[in-house]
Amino acid sequence: MDACLKSAAVSRIHARIVREGEEYLIEDLNSKNGTWVNGELLNYKERRKLKKNDRIRFADEEYIFYEEFTSKY
């Protein structure tokens, strides 16, 4: 799923969040104004595991990571 953020400071292709198994990872895609996790700047192509309540910032837009797993029976 793609998401569009309305801030002009966020690059057109800024970062991506992917799910691998039960984990979510964030990766910077060479953004101009940076991708941050809990105040730490990610380097280009650096991937970082996300945990519940991590603070994610894309340039000047900040979000709290929230995940919810549902069991399939």
Secondary structure, DSSP 8 states (H G I E B T S, - for coil): -------TTS-TT-EEEEEETTEEEEEE-S-SS-EEETTEE--BT-EEEE-TT-EEEETTEEEE---------
